Amino acid sequence: MHNSGASVKQIRSAIDTSFGPHYATQTPTPLP
């Protein structure tokens, strides 16, 4: 699912909160 950059940032924020910054950094395309 490809959305606007803002959506990607929101998704990465959620991942950062759930898994941590390391995971979000190593994952260019977050899983749904």
N, C-alpha and C positions, 0 to 999 in steps of 0.2 A: 504493500500500500504506500503510494508516494503522494505526500501532501505538501503543503507550503512549508517553508523553512521554519516558521513559527511552530507548526505542529511537531516537527522533528525535535525542536528544542524542548517542547513540552514533554514529548515522549522520553527524551534523554534525561530530563529532570526526574521523571518518574522512575526511570531505570537507575539513575544515580541515587535516588532515595531507597530503592529496593535492593539493588545489588551493590552499588558503589561506583565511584568515578572510574575505577580501573576497567570495569566491565563496559561502561558506556564508551570509554576511549577506544577499547579494542574492538568494539562492535559498530561498524559504519552503518549497518542497517539493522536496527533493533527488531527483535522478533515480536509478533503480535501477542 
